[in-house]
Structure formats: structure tokens, C-alpha cells
Amino acid sequence: MGFLTSLQDSLQVDSAVSYLIAILIPALDAIFPVLPSETAIIALGVATAGSADPRIAVLVACAAAGAFLGDNLSYLIGRRFGPAAERRFFANPKGRAARAWAERSLERFGVQLLIVCRFIPAGRTAVTLTCGLTRYPRRRFVAGTAAAAVIWALYAFFIGRLGGQAFEDSPWAGFLIASGSTIVISVLIEGARRILGRRARRPSRGDAGQVQTDDSGEYQADRDQLHDRHRFVEQDHAHGRRADGADPGPGRIGGPHLKLPQGGRQQAEADQC
């Protein structure tokens, strides 16, 4: 308990460690997703739950600044070091699937995705790197990540404060409850994302029937056209053998021995004259 108490004391608003944690962990979490940025900000909220110090606003601003810097660092890495970043983060099938999802979602939702992806497990890294790889407009990216950083910092910090206030005598119980709440929210958002994605990829029965009909019709038309061309070449090939007494060979098909019907009539009329 002594260790836990000393750790809580080191996360107060009058400690420089609190501000370093608020900036560095959210910034580095964009590149190293194993870092618990959300957990760190929740812990700061729990630790300062009983304080009304106005410097709490500075602490929240530092958390938002760290998140914003991390997102833009990820964008810069994707834009400047595209092939290396792609090999590092999107080399395996799971990574390629994450990038494909990010590209589709960016095209569909744009800036809204930059905000929502902060609440999707591993979604932040996939989206921000993909923005850099695809050279997503920088102004839109900066605006979207700025809004996302502020919303996320307020969300994580004040969930921690609520947990700390609810369990004032047992702050670590409040920390566990607050962390569990964010996990539940993330799971619900991820579940909704997957359901919506499956519905978007699933064609309706009418559309499926129409596509099948159109495809079969196009296939039949192409086959008929190919059959007509093949028959025309065979007839000309046989005519060349009767006229010359030998097979003209494939090299002569398409040369002077291959004439359109209109050209043949014109040549016959010229001979009669």
C-alpha cells in the first residue's frame, strides 16, 4: 500500500512527472501501441479526483497536445518513410487488412474517422499511418486530429476523475472501474464497426441477381463475337488454300488475303471495267 500511495502522490498536479506522462505516453502510443496512453490519463484523473487546482486544465491540455503530436508523428512517418513504414506495420495479413479497412473508411467518413479511431483498439495507428501513406490532405488531418485529441483527453481524464470521486477511500478501485468502463466502451465501438462493415459489404439479393444477369449477358455477347471472328478467319483461310493451292500460313492471315466483303466487291467491279 505504501508503494501505491507514493505513486498516487507522484501523479498530482504539482508534480512534473504528471505533465511528462500526460505528453510523452500519448505521443509515443501512436507509434508503439503497447504503451497504455488511455490508462495513463485515467490514472492522472483518478489521482487528482479530490483536487480543484486550476492546473488540472493544464494537465488535460498536455494530454491533448501529446495525443495530437503522436498522431501527426505517425502521419509524418507514413508520408516520409512509406515503404519502410508499410513493411513495419502492414506486412502480415492482419496488417494489410487493417490498412485496407482504413483506406475504405477514410474514403467514406473522412475527418469523422480520425475522431472515432481513437476509441478503436489499434485503430489510431492504422488510420494515421495510412493517412500518411496515401498523402491524405494535411489540413484535414490536422483539424481532425486536433478535435480527436481534445475529445479523447477530456474523455479519459474525466472518466478517471469520476472513478476517483466514486471511490474516494479506495482510489485504485476507482481506477479499475474507470479502466474497465473504457474497455467496455471500446468493445462496443469495435463491435458496431464490424457490424456496419459487414452490412456495407453485403450486397442485397436484387443487386446480386442483377450483377449475375449482367455478367452472364456480357459473357454470352463476348462469346458470340469471338465465334463470329473465328468463323470469318476460317472461311478466309480456306479460300486462300483453294486459290493458291497451298496453305497461306498464319503469317499471311490479316494481309492481302484477308479482305472485308465490301473491299472484295469493289475489286470485282474494278476487274470488270
C-alpha positions in Angstrom: 0.0 0.0 0.0 2.9 2.3 0.7 4.1 2.0 -3.0 0.6 2.7 -4.3 0.3 5.8 -2.1 3.6 7.1 -3.2 2.7 6.5 -6.8 -0.6 8.4 -6.4 1.3 11.3 -4.8 3.7 11.5 -7.7 0.7 12.0 -10.1 -0.6 15.2 -8.6 -0.9 18.5 -10.4 2.2 19.9 -8.6 4.4 17.1 -9.9 6.5 17.5 -13.1 6.1 13.7 -13.6 2.4 14.1 -14.2 3.0 16.5 -17.1 5.7 14.4 -18.7 3.4 11.3 -18.5 0.5 13.4 -20.0 2.6 14.4 -23.0 5.0 11.6 -23.7 2.9 8.5 -23.4 0.0 9.6 -25.7 2.6 10.9 -28.2 4.6 7.6 -28.3 1.5 5.4 -28.2 0.8 6.3 -31.8 4.0 4.5 -32.9 4.2 2.0 -30.1 0.5 0.9 -29.4 1.6 -1.2 -26.5 2.0 1.9 -24.4 -1.1 2.4 -22.2 -1.8 6.1 -23.1 -5.5 5.9 -22.1 -4.6 4.1 -18.9 -2.1 6.7 -18.0 -4.5 9.6 -18.5 -7.2 7.7 -16.5 -4.7 7.3 -13.7 -4.0 11.0 -13.7 -7.7 11.7 -13.4 -8.1 9.3 -10.5 -5.1 10.7 -8.7 -6.4 14.3 -9.0 -10.0 13.5 -8.3 -10.1 15.3 -5.0 -8.3 18.4 -6.2 -9.8 21.6 -7.6 -6.5 23.1 -8.6 -6.9 25.1 -11.9 -3.7 23.5 -13.1 -5.8 20.4 -13.9 -6.8 22.2 -17.1 -3.1 22.4 -18.0 -2.8 18.7 -17.3 -5.7 17.9 -19.7 -4.2 20.3 -22.3 -0.9 18.4 -22.1 -2.6 15.1 -22.6 -4.4 16.5 -25.7 -1.1 18.0 -27.0 0.6 14.6 -26.6 -2.1 12.8 -28.5 -2.1 15.4 -31.3 1.7 15.2 -31.6 1.6 11.4 -31.7 -1.0 11.4 -34.5 1.0 13.8 -36.6 4.2 12.0 -36.0 2.6 8.8 -37.3 1.3 10.7 -40.3 4.8 12.1 -41.0 6.4 8.6 -40.7 3.9 7.2 -43.2 4.4 10.1 -45.6 8.2 10.3 -45.5 9.1 6.7 -45.0 6.2 5.0 -46.8 7.8 1.7 -47.9 9.6 1.1 -44.6 6.5 2.0 -42.6 4.4 -0.3 -44.7 6.8 -3.2 -44.1 6.9 -2.5 -40.4 3.2 -2.1 -39.7 1.3 -3.7 -42.6 3.5 -6.7 -43.7 1.3 -9.5 -42.3 -2.2 -10.3 -43.4 -3.7 -8.7 -40.3 -1.8 -5.5 -41.0 -2.9 -5.5 -44.7 -6.5 -6.0 -43.7 -6.2 -3.1 -41.2 -4.8 -0.8 -43.9 -7.5 -1.8 -46.4 -10.1 -1.0 -43.8 -8.5 2.3 -43.0 -8.5 3.3 -46.7 -12.1 2.3 -47.2 -13.2 4.1 -44.1 -11.2 7.3 -44.8 -12.8 7.5 -48.3 -16.3 7.0 -46.7 -16.1 9.0 -43.5 -13.1 11.3 -43.8 -12.4 13.5 -40.7 -15.1 11.7 -38.7 -12.9 8.6 -38.8 -9.9 10.5 -37.3 -12.0 11.2 -34.2 -13.7 7.7 -33.9 -10.5 5.8 -34.5 -9.0 6.9 -31.2 -11.6 4.8 -29.4 -11.0 1.7 -31.6 -8.3 -0.7 -30.4 -5.2 -0.3 -32.7 -7.3 1.9 -35.0 -5.4 5.0 -34.3 -2.1 3.7 -35.6 -3.7 2.1 -38.7 -5.6 5.2 -39.7 -2.9 7.8 -39.0 -0.2 5.8 -40.8 -2.5 5.1 -43.7 -3.2 8.9 -44.0 0.5 9.5 -44.4 1.0 6.6 -46.9 -1.9 7.8 -49.1 -1.0 11.5 -48.6 -4.3 12.4 -47.1 -4.8 16.3 -47.2 -2.7 17.7 -44.3 -5.1 20.4 -43.4 -8.0 18.0 -42.9 -5.7 15.7 -41.0 -4.5 18.4 -38.6 -8.1 19.6 -38.0 -9.4 16.1 -37.4 -6.6 15.0 -35.1 -6.8 18.3 -33.1 -10.5 17.7 -32.4 -9.9 14.0 -31.7 -7.1 14.8 -29.2 -9.2 17.2 -27.2 -12.2 14.9 -27.1 -10.1 11.9 -26.1 -8.2 13.8 -23.4 -11.3 15.1 -21.8 -13.0 11.7 -22.0 -10.1 9.7 -20.4 -9.3 12.3 -17.8 -12.8 12.9 -16.5 -13.7 9.2 -16.5 -10.7 8.8 -14.2 -11.9 11.7 -12.0 -15.4 10.2 -11.8 -14.0 6.8 -10.7 -11.7 8.5 -8.2 -14.6 10.5 -6.7 -16.9 7.5 -6.6 -14.2 5.5 -4.7 -12.5 8.3 -2.8 -11.4 6.0 0.0 -10.1 3.4 -2.4 -8.7 5.2 -5.4 -7.3 2.1 -7.0 -10.8 0.5 -7.1 -11.9 3.7 -8.8 -9.0 3.3 -11.3 -10.0 -0.3 -12.1 -13.7 0.7 -12.5 -12.8 3.6 -14.8 -10.4 1.5 -16.9 -13.0 -1.3 -17.2 -15.5 1.3 -18.4 -13.3 2.5 -21.2 -12.6 -1.1 -22.2 -16.4 -1.8 -22.4 -16.9 1.4 -24.5 -14.1 0.4 -26.9 -15.5 -3.1 -27.3 -18.9 -1.7 -28.1 -17.5 0.7 -30.7 -15.4 -2.1 -32.3 -18.5 -4.3 -32.4 -20.6 -1.6 -34.0 -17.8 -1.0 -36.5 -17.7 -4.7 -37.5 -21.4 -5.0 -37.9 -21.6 -1.9 -40.0 -18.7 -3.0 -42.1 -20.3 -6.4 -42.8 -23.6 -4.8 -43.8 -21.8 -2.4 -46.1 -20.0 -5.3 -47.9 -23.1 -7.5 -48.1 -25.0 -7.0 -51.5 -28.7 -7.1 -51.5 -30.5 -10.0 -53.2 -31.7 -7.8 -56.0 -28.3 -6.4 -56.6 -26.7 -9.8 -56.6 -29.3 -11.1 -59.2 -28.7 -8.1 -61.4 -25.0 -8.5 -61.3 -25.2 -12.1 -62.2 -27.6 -11.4 -65.1 -25.5 -8.6 -66.4 -22.3 -10.7 -66.2 -23.8 -13.7 -68.0 -25.2 -11.4 -70.7 -21.9 -9.8 -71.3 -20.2 -13.2 -71.3 -22.6 -14.5 -73.9 -22.1 -11.4 -76.1 -18.3 -11.7 -75.9 -18.5 -15.4 -76.8 -20.8 -14.8 -79.8 -18.5 -12.1 -81.1 -15.4 -14.3 -80.7 -17.2 -17.1 -82.5 -18.0 -14.8 -85.5 -14.5 -13.7 -85.8 -13.2 -17.2 -85.6 -15.6 -18.3 -88.4 -14.6 -15.4 -90.6 -10.9 -16.2 -90.3 -11.6 -19.9 -91.1 -13.5 -19.0 -94.2 -10.8 -16.7 -95.5 -8.2 -19.3 -94.6 -10.0 -22.0 -96.7 -10.5 -19.6 -99.6 -6.7 -18.8 -99.7 -5.9 -22.5 -99.9 -8.3 -23.1 -102.8 -6.9 -20.0 -104.7 -3.2 -20.6 -104.2 -3.2 -24.3 -103.8 -1.3 -24.1 -100.6 -2.0 -23.1 -97.1 -1.0 -19.4 -96.8 0.0 -20.0 -93.2 -0.8 -17.9 -90.1 1.7 -15.2 -91.1 -0.4 -14.3 -94.2 -3.8 -14.1 -92.3 -4.6 -10.4 -92.0 -2.5 -9.4 -95.0 -3.7 -9.1 -98.6 -5.6 -12.4 -98.4 -7.9 -11.1 -95.7 -10.3 -8.6 -97.2 -13.6 -7.3 -96.0 -16.6 -8.2 -98.1 -17.1 -4.6 -99.2 -13.5 -4.4 -100.4 -14.0 -7.7 -102.3 -17.0 -6.3 -104.3 -15.1 -3.2 -105.2 -12.2 -5.2 -106.5 -14.5 -7.3 -108.6 -16.2 -4.3 -110.2 -12.8 -2.8 -111.0 -11.8 -6.0 -112.8 -14.9 -6.0 -114.9 -14.2 -2.4 -116.1 
